[in-house]
């Protein structure tokens, strides 16, 4: 079984066309690969925090998470957003199963090393057997990135990092769905172009040079970390583009693909 972990960011979820969900169902039903969705929900979380008068801030793309923020994060991610995605998949003929990383310790976590972030967690173990059980029942798993520690403490986990952990546990491919075609760089004429392939060394330099900034940083670092932990392939692609998932699975050049240092013969722009 070929697994494709699809990370859908909160900034694109509201705008993804129904064809995107149809393609996910098609990939599963035709046996081309088994999709697993890990989602975010940042904009909706920020909106609700503002309405509630709860302050929120970010450090390198990660939300500082107090106890009050954590309650809203869980309510939004494991509640409304998760069930919206499940509903959209079922509306186009799929069979989806929504689950939180807290359930059955699906995402076992510990506090991030930067304690100033508060209750932000890193995944230390994925309950892959639970995912396999959901898949064996014919469902597409839809995972909310809220984790839980050995002591029962819940943690807000960046969706990109959670998706990378799931891909590592399943030894599957990882696809970050965005609203842009990939990583932009300047060509020889100073025009912005999509970089179709990047090595770790090249990606880290783009972060250092502040070409890659903000919320794209955890996405890129998660991609690099995944490659170092034997994830076969990582790509960032535009979910708004018609049939982008199908094109990727069929091997077409689309988005930005991350490869291990030394594996790329040339950069394609």
PASEBA-1860 file (N, C-alpha, C; in nm, 3 decimals):
! residues 269
1> XXXXXXXX> 0.084/-0.120/0.000/0.000/0.000/0.000/0.088/0.125/0.000 ~ 0.064/0.214/-0.097/0.134/0.341/-0.102/0.052/0.445/-0.027 ~ 0.114/0.510/0.071/0.044/0.610/0.152/0.083/0.750/0.108 ~ -0.015/0.838/0.099/0.008/0.978/0.067/-0.052/1.062/0.178 ~ 0.034/1.122/0.260/-0.011/1.210/0.367/-0.026/1.349/0.309 ~ -0.148/1.402/0.315/-0.181/1.530/0.255/-0.207/1.632/0.366 ~ -0.120/1.733/0.375/-0.139/1.840/0.475/-0.212/1.957/0.411 ~ -0.330/1.988/0.463/-0.408/2.101/0.414/-0.405/2.212/0.518
9> XXXXXXXX> -0.343/2.324/0.483/-0.333/2.436/0.575/-0.465/2.508/0.591 ~ -0.482/2.571/0.706/-0.605/2.643/0.733/-0.629/2.758/0.637 ~ -0.521/2.813/0.581/-0.536/2.927/0.490/-0.593/2.887/0.355 ~ -0.592/2.758/0.323/-0.642/2.715/0.192/-0.771/2.634/0.202 ~ -0.803/2.585/0.320/-0.917/2.493/0.333/-1.047/2.551/0.280 ~ -1.074/2.677/0.310/-1.201/2.736/0.268/-1.211/2.754/0.118 ~ -1.096/2.756/0.051/-1.095/2.786/-0.092/-1.070/2.665/-0.181 ~ -1.038/2.551/-0.123/-1.013/2.432/-0.204/-1.139/2.393/-0.280
17> XXXXXXXX> -1.130/2.369/-0.410/-1.248/2.333/-0.489/-1.294/2.191/-0.456 ~ -1.420/2.163/-0.486/-1.473/2.028/-0.460/-1.397/1.923/-0.539 ~ -1.339/1.964/-0.652/-1.262/1.869/-0.734/-1.140/1.816/-0.658 ~ -1.087/1.897/-0.567/-0.972/1.852/-0.487/-1.013/1.732/-0.401 ~ -1.128/1.742/-0.338/-1.177/1.632/-0.255/-1.218/1.512/-0.341 ~ -1.275/1.540/-0.458/-1.309/1.431/-0.550/-1.183/1.353/-0.591 ~ -1.074/1.426/-0.613/-0.949/1.360/-0.653/-0.891/1.275/-0.542 ~ -0.906/1.321/-0.417/-0.862/1.240/-0.303/-0.939/1.108/-0.299
25> XXXXXXXX> -1.069/1.118/-0.316/-1.154/0.998/-0.315/-1.118/0.908/-0.433 ~ -1.094/0.968/-0.548/-1.059/0.892/-0.668/-0.929/0.814/-0.648 ~ -0.830/0.878/-0.588/-0.702/0.811/-0.563/-0.720/0.689/-0.476 ~ -0.807/0.702/-0.374/-0.831/0.590/-0.284/-0.911/0.480/-0.353 ~ -1.020/0.517/-0.417/-1.110/0.418/-0.474/-1.047/0.342/-0.591 ~ -0.957/0.408/-0.664/-0.889/0.342/-0.776/-0.764/0.267/-0.730 ~ -0.733/0.276/-0.601/-0.620/0.202/-0.547/-0.483/0.256/-0.585 ~ -0.479/0.382/-0.633/-0.350/0.440/-0.673/-0.265/0.473/-0.551
33> XXXXXXXX> -0.329/0.514/-0.443/-0.262/0.536/-0.315/-0.369/0.556/-0.209 ~ -0.329/0.546/-0.084/-0.420/0.569/0.027/-0.392/0.707/0.087 ~ -0.484/0.803/0.069/-0.462/0.935/0.128/-0.494/0.938/0.277 ~ -0.414/1.014/0.349/-0.438/1.046/0.490/-0.428/1.197/0.500 ~ -0.528/1.262/0.555/-0.527/1.408/0.563/-0.490/1.452/0.704 ~ -0.395/1.545/0.713/-0.365/1.616/0.837/-0.392/1.762/0.807 ~ -0.470/1.828/0.889/-0.513/1.964/0.857/-0.470/2.066/0.962 ~ -0.473/2.192/0.919/-0.452/2.304/1.011/-0.584/2.376/1.033
41> XXXXXXXX> -0.574/2.503/1.069/-0.694/2.582/1.095/-0.658/2.716/1.154 ~ -0.536/2.762/1.124/-0.483/2.884/1.185/-0.569/3.007/1.173 ~ -0.616/3.044/1.054/-0.697/3.165/1.041/-0.824/3.162/1.124 ~ -0.892/3.048/1.129/-1.014/3.037/1.208/-0.983/3.047/1.357 ~ -0.870/2.988/1.398/-0.827/2.999/1.537/-0.801/3.145/1.573 ~ -0.728/3.214/1.487/-0.696/3.356/1.512/-0.822/3.440/1.520 ~ -0.917/3.411/1.430/-1.042/3.487/1.428/-1.120/3.469/1.558 ~ -1.129/3.345/1.604/-1.204/3.318/1.726/-1.133/3.376/1.848
49> XXXXXXXX> -1.000/3.368/1.850/-0.924/3.426/1.962/-0.949/3.576/1.970 ~ -0.954/3.643/1.854/-0.979/3.787/1.851/-1.117/3.818/1.906 ~ -1.216/3.739/1.864/-1.353/3.761/1.912/-1.363/3.741/2.063 ~ -1.282/3.648/2.115/-1.286/3.620/2.259/-1.194/3.712/2.339 ~ -1.118/3.796/2.268/-1.028/3.887/2.337/-0.904/3.822/2.393 ~ -0.865/3.708/2.335/-0.746/3.636/2.381/-0.630/3.672/2.289 ~ -0.521/3.721/2.346/-0.405/3.762/2.266/-0.335/3.640/2.206 ~ -0.284/3.657/2.085/-0.212/3.549/2.019/-0.091/3.606/1.946
57> XXXXXXXX> 0.017/3.530/1.939/0.139/3.574/1.871/0.212/3.453/1.815 ~ 0.311/3.479/1.729/0.383/3.371/1.662/0.534/3.390/1.676 ~ 0.606/3.279/1.679/0.752/3.278/1.677/0.795/3.181/1.568 ~ 0.857/3.233/1.462/0.900/3.148/1.349/0.787/3.060/1.296 ~ 0.669/3.117/1.285/0.556/3.046/1.227/0.480/2.957/1.324 ~ 0.524/2.949/1.450/0.457/2.865/1.550/0.379/2.954/1.648 ~ 0.253/2.917/1.676/0.169/2.998/1.762/0.205/2.978/1.909 ~ 0.231/3.087/1.980/0.252/3.079/2.124/0.120/3.035/2.186
65> XXXXXXXX> 0.124/2.926/2.264/0.001/2.863/2.310/-0.010/2.859/2.461 ~ -0.093/2.947/2.515/-0.126/2.946/2.657/-0.240/2.847/2.680 ~ -0.280/2.829/2.805/-0.391/2.738/2.834/-0.520/2.786/2.766 ~ -0.543/2.918/2.768/-0.663/2.973/2.704/-0.659/2.952/2.554 ~ -0.542/2.973/2.494/-0.527/2.954/2.350/-0.547/2.807/2.315 ~ -0.492/2.719/2.396/-0.501/2.575/2.370/-0.646/2.528/2.364 ~ -0.730/2.581/2.453/-0.871/2.541/2.453/-0.939/2.578/2.321 ~ -0.906/2.696/2.270/-0.964/2.740/2.143/-0.908/2.658/2.027
73> XXXXXXXX> -0.778/2.631/2.031/-0.713/2.550/1.928/-0.781/2.414/1.916 ~ -0.803/2.349/2.029/-0.864/2.216/2.025/-1.008/2.224/1.976 ~ -1.080/2.324/2.021/-1.220/2.338/1.979/-1.231/2.357/1.828 ~ -1.144/2.439/1.772/-1.149/2.468/1.629/-1.098/2.350/1.547 ~ -0.977/2.300/1.583/-0.916/2.194/1.502/-0.991/2.062/1.511 ~ -1.014/2.015/1.634/-1.074/1.884/1.652/-1.226/1.887/1.636 ~ -1.282/2.007/1.638/-1.425/2.022/1.622/-1.464/2.063/1.482 ~ -1.482/2.193/1.463/-1.540/2.242/1.337/-1.458/2.210/1.213
81> XXXXXXXX> -1.328/2.235/1.215/-1.249/2.215/1.093/-1.243/2.068/1.055 ~ -1.218/1.982/1.152/-1.207/1.839/1.124/-1.335/1.785/1.062 ~ -1.447/1.824/1.119/-1.575/1.771/1.070/-1.616/1.834/0.936 ~ -1.570/1.956/0.910/-1.597/2.016/0.779/-1.529/1.935/0.669 ~ -1.405/1.895/0.693/-1.331/1.818/0.593/-1.396/1.681/0.573 ~ -1.432/1.617/0.683/-1.500/1.487/0.674/-1.628/1.502/0.591 ~ -1.703/1.607/0.618/-1.827/1.629/0.545/-1.805/1.651/0.396 ~ -1.700/1.727/0.362/-1.673/1.755/0.220/-1.632/1.628/0.146
89> XXXXXXXX> -1.558/1.541/0.210/-1.518/1.415/0.148/-1.639/1.324/0.128 ~ -1.726/1.321/0.227/-1.844/1.237/0.216/-1.942/1.292/0.112 ~ -1.944/1.424/0.096/-2.034/1.487/-0.001/-2.000/1.447/-0.143 ~ -1.871/1.418/-0.169/-1.830/1.380/-0.306/-1.814/1.229/-0.320 ~ -1.873/1.154/-0.227/-1.876/1.009/-0.240/-1.769/0.932/-0.166 ~ -1.692/1.002/-0.083/-1.589/0.934/-0.006/-1.640/0.888/0.129 ~ -1.557/0.816/0.200/-1.590/0.770/0.334/-1.474/0.811/0.424 ~ -1.494/0.915/0.503/-1.386/0.972/0.584/-1.413/0.951/0.733
97> XXXXXXXX> -1.303/0.949/0.809/-1.313/0.929/0.954/-1.226/1.034/1.022 ~ -1.291/1.126/1.093/-1.217/1.231/1.162/-1.171/1.188/1.299 ~ -1.049/1.226/1.334/-0.993/1.185/1.462/-0.891/1.289/1.508 ~ -0.883/1.308/1.638/-0.785/1.399/1.697/-0.661/1.321/1.735 ~ -0.547/1.390/1.738/-0.424/1.326/1.782/-0.428/1.286/1.928 ~ -0.525/1.338/2.001/-0.542/1.302/2.142/-0.604/1.163/2.155 ~ -0.695/1.128/2.065/-0.768/1.002/2.072/-0.674/0.883/2.059 ~ -0.679/0.796/2.157/-0.595/0.677/2.155/-0.446/0.708/2.151
105> XXXXXXXX> -0.411/0.830/2.195/-0.271/0.876/2.187/-0.217/0.859/2.045 ~ -0.300/0.899/1.950/-0.260/0.890/1.810/-0.131/0.968/1.786 ~ -0.125/1.089/1.845/-0.003/1.170/1.837/0.050/1.192/1.978 ~ 0.142/1.107/2.019/0.203/1.121/2.151/0.307/1.233/2.141 ~ 0.299/1.329/2.232/0.381/1.449/2.218/0.451/1.486/2.348 ~ 0.551/1.572/2.333/0.617/1.634/2.447/0.635/1.781/2.414 ~ 0.656/1.861/2.518/0.665/2.005/2.499/0.785/2.042/2.411 ~ 0.762/2.137/2.323/0.868/2.188/2.238/0.982/2.243/2.323
113> XXXXXXXX> 1.104/2.230/2.274/1.221/2.274/2.349/1.221/2.422/2.381 ~ 1.152/2.502/2.302/1.140/2.645/2.327/1.020/2.668/2.419 ~ 1.044/2.673/2.549/0.936/2.680/2.646/0.857/2.810/2.637 ~ 0.914/2.913/2.573/0.842/3.039/2.559/0.720/3.024/2.469 ~ 0.716/2.911/2.393/0.601/2.885/2.306/0.481/2.832/2.385 ~ 0.503/2.795/2.512/0.394/2.742/2.592/0.362/2.598/2.558 ~ 0.232/2.569/2.542/0.188/2.431/2.517/0.195/2.395/2.368 ~ 0.310/2.414/2.311/0.336/2.371/2.174/0.417/2.243/2.183
121> XXXXXXXX> 0.373/2.140/2.111/0.436/2.009/2.126/0.508/1.960/2.002 ~ 0.597/1.866/2.024/0.662/1.791/1.917/0.615/1.647/1.927 ~ 0.591/1.583/1.814/0.545/1.445/1.812/0.662/1.351/1.840 ~ 0.645/1.264/1.939/0.750/1.167/1.971/0.711/1.026/1.926 ~ 0.582/1.004/1.902/0.537/0.872/1.856/0.401/0.884/1.792 ~ 0.381/0.810/1.683/0.252/0.805/1.613/0.194/0.665/1.628 ~ 0.068/0.656/1.666/0.001/0.527/1.678/-0.043/0.483/1.538 ~ 0.053/0.428/1.465/0.027/0.390/1.325/-0.080/0.281/1.314
129> XXXXXXXX> -0.088/0.194/1.415/-0.186/0.087/1.411/-0.329/0.141/1.408 ~ -0.351/0.252/1.477/-0.484/0.313/1.475/-0.517/0.365/1.336 ~ -0.419/0.424/1.269/-0.441/0.473/1.133/-0.469/0.356/1.040 ~ -0.392/0.248/1.054/-0.414/0.129/0.971/-0.555/0.073/0.992 ~ -0.602/0.075/1.116/-0.735/0.021/1.147/-0.843/0.104/1.077 ~ -0.827/0.236/1.077/-0.924/0.323/1.011/-0.924/0.297/0.860 ~ -0.804/0.282/0.804/-0.791/0.256/0.660/-0.851/0.120/0.624 ~ -0.828/0.020/0.708/-0.879/-0.115/0.682/-1.032/-0.118/0.677
137> XXXXXXXX> -1.094/-0.020/0.742/-1.241/-0.011/0.739/-1.290/0.065/0.616 ~ -1.196/0.106/0.530/-1.233/0.174/0.406/-1.244/0.324/0.415 ~ -1.193/0.382/0.525/-1.205/0.526/0.546/-1.079/0.601/0.502 ~ -1.096/0.730/0.476/-0.984/0.822/0.462/-0.967/0.890/0.599 ~ -0.855/0.868/0.667/-0.836/0.932/0.798/-0.817/1.083/0.783 ~ -0.881/1.158/0.870/-0.866/1.304/0.874/-0.821/1.339/1.015 ~ -0.697/1.384/1.027/-0.633/1.398/1.159/-0.618/1.544/1.201 ~ -0.666/1.573/1.322/-0.648/1.704/1.384/-0.517/1.704/1.463
145> XXXXXXXX> -0.429/1.803/1.441/-0.296/1.801/1.503/-0.291/1.854/1.646 ~ -0.369/1.794/1.732/-0.360/1.821/1.875/-0.306/1.693/1.938 ~ -0.192/1.703/2.009/-0.130/1.584/2.067/-0.149/1.577/2.216 ~ -0.103/1.466/2.274/-0.115/1.447/2.418/0.011/1.384/2.473 ~ 0.052/1.428/2.592/0.172/1.376/2.655/0.144/1.255/2.741 ~ 0.250/1.192/2.791/0.234/1.076/2.879/0.153/1.112/3.004 ~ 0.162/1.240/3.045/0.094/1.284/3.167/-0.047/1.336/3.141 ~ -0.093/1.327/3.017/-0.227/1.373/2.984/-0.235/1.518/2.941
153> XXXXXXXX> -0.122/1.588/2.942/-0.122/1.727/2.897/-0.139/1.733/2.745 ~ -0.230/1.817/2.700/-0.252/1.833/2.556/-0.158/1.939/2.500 ~ -0.125/1.923/2.371/-0.033/2.016/2.306/-0.084/2.057/2.168 ~ -0.061/2.182/2.136/-0.087/2.233/2.002/0.033/2.195/1.916 ~ 0.010/2.119/1.810/0.119/2.075/1.724/0.103/2.140/1.587 ~ 0.207/2.203/1.539/0.202/2.261/1.405/0.161/2.154/1.306 ~ 0.065/2.185/1.221/0.011/2.085/1.128/0.115/2.027/1.035 ~ 0.210/2.110/0.992/0.315/2.060/0.903/0.402/1.958/0.973
161> XXXXXXXX> 0.434/1.986/1.098/0.518/1.895/1.177/0.442/1.765/1.205 ~ 0.313/1.776/1.235/0.232/1.657/1.260/0.223/1.571/1.135 ~ 0.203/1.634/1.019/0.193/1.560/0.893/0.324/1.488/0.864 ~ 0.436/1.553/0.890/0.566/1.490/0.867/0.583/1.368/0.957 ~ 0.538/1.378/1.081/0.549/1.266/1.174/0.465/1.147/1.127 ~ 0.344/1.175/1.076/0.257/1.069/1.026/0.319/1.003/0.903 ~ 0.374/1.084/0.814/0.438/1.029/0.693/0.556/0.941/0.730 ~ 0.633/0.983/0.830/0.747/0.902/0.875/0.700/0.769/0.931
169> XXXXXXXX> 0.592/0.772/1.010/0.542/0.650/1.073/0.488/0.552/0.971 ~ 0.431/0.602/0.861/0.372/0.516/0.759/0.467/0.488/0.644 ~ 0.584/0.553/0.647/0.679/0.542/0.536/0.610/0.579/0.405 ~ 0.535/0.688/0.410/0.460/0.732/0.292/0.516/0.860/0.234 ~ 0.456/0.904/0.124/0.493/1.032/0.064/0.417/1.143/0.135 ~ 0.473/1.262/0.130/0.415/1.375/0.202/0.389/1.490/0.105 ~ 0.266/1.540/0.108/0.227/1.648/0.018/0.171/1.764/0.099 ~ 0.238/1.878/0.093/0.189/1.999/0.157/0.105/2.077/0.055
177> XXXXXXXX> -0.024/2.091/0.083/-0.113/2.162/-0.008/-0.118/2.309/0.032 ~ -0.088/2.395/-0.064/-0.083/2.538/-0.039/-0.169/2.611/-0.142 ~ -0.164/2.745/-0.138/-0.234/2.824/-0.239/-0.134/2.890/-0.332 ~ -0.010/2.843/-0.328/0.093/2.888/-0.421/0.156/2.764/-0.484 ~ 0.220/2.778/-0.601/0.274/2.661/-0.672/0.396/2.596/-0.608 ~ 0.451/2.657/-0.502/0.570/2.603/-0.439/0.657/2.714/-0.387 ~ 0.788/2.692/-0.383/0.883/2.791/-0.335/0.925/2.880/-0.452 ~ 0.913/3.010/-0.432/0.953/3.104/-0.536/1.099/3.146/-0.518
185> XXXXXXXX> 1.173/3.155/-0.629/1.309/3.209/-0.631/1.323/3.298/-0.753 ~ 1.427/3.381/-0.753/1.451/3.468/-0.868/1.540/3.398/-0.969 ~ 1.505/3.414/-1.097/1.589/3.357/-1.202/1.697/3.459/-1.241 ~ 1.768/3.431/-1.347/1.878/3.517/-1.391/1.831/3.656/-1.432 ~ 1.701/3.668/-1.461/1.646/3.796/-1.504/1.572/3.867/-1.389 ~ 1.593/3.816/-1.266/1.531/3.873/-1.147/1.379/3.856/-1.145 ~ 1.327/3.765/-1.227/1.185/3.732/-1.224/1.162/3.618/-1.125 ~ 1.045/3.618/-1.060/1.013/3.513/-0.964/0.962/3.389/-1.037
193> XXXXXXXX> 1.022/3.276/-1.008/0.986/3.148/-1.069/0.969/3.042/-0.960 ~ 0.891/2.941/-0.990/0.877/2.829/-0.898/1.000/2.739/-0.910 ~ 1.059/2.709/-0.796/1.172/2.615/-0.794/1.114/2.475/-0.781 ~ 1.135/2.391/-0.880/1.070/2.261/-0.881/1.143/2.155/-0.798 ~ 1.271/2.181/-0.765/1.344/2.086/-0.681/1.439/2.162/-0.588 ~ 1.450/2.115/-0.464/1.540/2.175/-0.367/1.606/2.066/-0.283 ~ 1.734/2.083/-0.257/1.802/1.997/-0.161/1.794/2.062/-0.023 ~ 1.832/1.989/0.080/1.833/2.045/0.215/1.923/2.168/0.222
201> XXXXXXXX> 2.042/2.157/0.165/2.138/2.267/0.171/2.082/2.393/0.105 ~ 2.018/2.375/-0.009/1.961/2.489/-0.081/1.845/2.551/-0.003 ~ 1.760/2.464/0.054/1.645/2.513/0.130/1.689/2.591/0.254 ~ 1.790/2.541/0.325/1.838/2.608/0.445/1.898/2.744/0.411 ~ 1.963/2.753/0.296/2.020/2.882/0.254/1.909/2.982/0.222 ~ 1.800/2.934/0.163/1.688/3.022/0.133/1.622/3.075/0.262 ~ 1.622/2.991/0.366/1.571/3.037/0.496/1.667/3.141/0.555 ~ 1.796/3.110/0.549/1.898/3.201/0.601/1.893/3.336/0.529
209> XXXXXXXX> 1.870/3.333/0.399/1.865/3.457/0.319/1.729/3.524/0.326 ~ 1.638/3.467/0.405/1.503/3.521/0.425/1.421/3.525/0.296 ~ 1.452/3.432/0.206/1.365/3.411/0.090/1.244/3.331/0.135 ~ 1.269/3.234/0.223/1.163/3.157/0.288/1.143/3.215/0.427 ~ 1.021/3.259/0.458/0.994/3.326/0.586/0.861/3.281/0.645 ~ 0.834/3.325/0.767/0.704/3.307/0.831/0.657/3.163/0.838 ~ 0.529/3.145/0.801/0.467/3.013/0.809/0.525/2.911/0.714 ~ 0.603/2.956/0.615/0.665/2.861/0.523/0.785/2.792/0.587
217> XXXXXXXX> 0.843/2.853/0.693/0.961/2.796/0.758/0.932/2.658/0.817 ~ 0.828/2.642/0.904/0.801/2.507/0.957/0.764/2.407/0.849 ~ 0.703/2.454/0.739/0.667/2.366/0.629/0.794/2.308/0.565 ~ 0.891/2.396/0.540/1.016/2.355/0.476/1.101/2.271/0.571 ~ 1.111/2.312/0.697/1.190/2.234/0.792/1.128/2.096/0.815 ~ 0.994/2.089/0.813/0.927/1.959/0.827/0.956/1.871/0.706 ~ 0.962/1.933/0.588/0.993/1.859/0.466/1.134/1.801/0.474 ~ 1.229/1.884/0.517/1.368/1.840/0.530/1.381/1.728/0.633
225> XXXXXXXX> 1.317/1.748/0.748/1.322/1.647/0.854/1.264/1.515/0.807 ~ 1.158/1.522/0.727/1.094/1.400/0.676/1.191/1.321/0.589 ~ 1.263/1.390/0.502/1.360/1.323/0.415/1.469/1.254/0.497 ~ 1.511/1.320/0.606/1.616/1.264/0.690/1.567/1.143/0.769 ~ 1.435/1.128/0.779/1.378/1.012/0.849/1.309/0.918/0.750 ~ 1.364/0.913/0.629/1.327/0.812/0.530/1.189/0.826/0.470 ~ 1.129/0.947/0.480/1.010/0.970/0.399/1.055/0.973/0.254 ~ 0.988/0.896/0.170/1.033/0.877/0.033/1.037/1.005/-0.047
233> XXXXXXXX> 0.936/1.089/-0.031/0.925/1.206/-0.117/0.839/1.312/-0.050 ~ 0.878/1.439/-0.066/0.803/1.550/-0.009/0.783/1.657/-0.116 ~ 0.661/1.711/-0.124/0.632/1.812/-0.225/0.539/1.918/-0.167 ~ 0.556/2.042/-0.212/0.461/2.150/-0.184/0.395/2.185/-0.316 ~ 0.261/2.179/-0.321/0.192/2.209/-0.446/0.068/2.294/-0.422 ~ 0.014/2.347/-0.530/-0.102/2.434/-0.524/-0.230/2.353/-0.535 ~ -0.307/2.348/-0.426/-0.431/2.271/-0.427/-0.541/2.336/-0.509 ~ -0.524/2.463/-0.546/-0.624/2.531/-0.627/-0.613/2.494/-0.775
241> XXXXXXXX> -0.495/2.445/-0.813/-0.473/2.408/-0.953/-0.548/2.279/-0.986 ~ -0.619/2.277/-1.095/-0.700/2.162/-1.133/-0.615/2.036/-1.143 ~ -0.659/1.933/-1.074/-0.598/1.799/-1.079/-0.452/1.796/-1.035 ~ -0.412/1.891/-0.949/-0.272/1.895/-0.906/-0.231/1.767/-0.833 ~ -0.319/1.713/-0.751/-0.287/1.588/-0.680/-0.271/1.472/-0.778 ~ -0.362/1.463/-0.874/-0.354/1.355/-0.971/-0.227/1.367/-1.055 ~ -0.192/1.491/-1.091/-0.071/1.513/-1.170/0.052/1.471/-1.090 ~ 0.053/1.505/-0.961/0.168/1.469/-0.877/0.183/1.318/-0.866
249> XXXXXXXX> 0.072/1.250/-0.837/0.076/1.105/-0.820/0.118/1.036/-0.950 ~ 0.080/1.095/-1.064/0.116/1.035/-1.193/0.259/1.066/-1.235 ~ 0.330/1.146/-1.153/0.471/1.170/-1.181/0.504/1.296/-1.257 ~ 0.405/1.381/-1.281/0.432/1.505/-1.354/0.507/1.603/-1.266 ~ 0.585/1.693/-1.330/0.660/1.794/-1.257/0.564/1.903/-1.212 ~ 0.543/1.912/-1.082/0.448/2.008/-1.029/0.491/2.045/-0.887 ~ 0.475/2.173/-0.852/0.513/2.218/-0.720/0.663/2.218/-0.697 ~ 0.702/2.220/-0.569/0.843/2.212/-0.530/0.867/2.079/-0.460
257> XXXXXXXX> 0.955/1.998/-0.517/0.988/1.869/-0.460/1.120/1.881/-0.383 ~ 1.123/1.823/-0.263/1.244/1.825/-0.180/1.316/1.691/-0.192 ~ 1.445/1.697/-0.215/1.526/1.576/-0.230/1.647/1.585/-0.137 ~ 1.703/1.469/-0.104/1.821/1.466/-0.017/1.941/1.526/-0.088 ~ 2.030/1.587/-0.011/2.153/1.642/-0.068/2.228/1.533/-0.144 ~ 2.272/1.568/-0.265/2.348/1.473/-0.345/2.263/1.391/-0.440 ~ 2.128/1.400/-0.425/2.040/1.319/-0.511/1.993/1.395/-0.634 ~ 2.017/1.527/-0.636/1.968/1.606/-0.749/2.081/1.636/-0.846
265> XXXXX> 2.059/1.608/-0.972/2.160/1.631/-1.074/2.156/1.776/-1.123 ~ 2.038/1.838/-1.116/2.024/1.975/-1.163/1.900/2.036/-1.099 ~ 1.894/2.166/-1.097/1.776/2.236/-1.047/1.690/2.277/-1.165 ~ 1.560/2.255/-1.155/1.469/2.287/-1.266/1.384/2.407/-1.225 ~ 1.382/2.508/-1.311/1.307/2.629/-1.281/1.209/2.662/-1.393
END
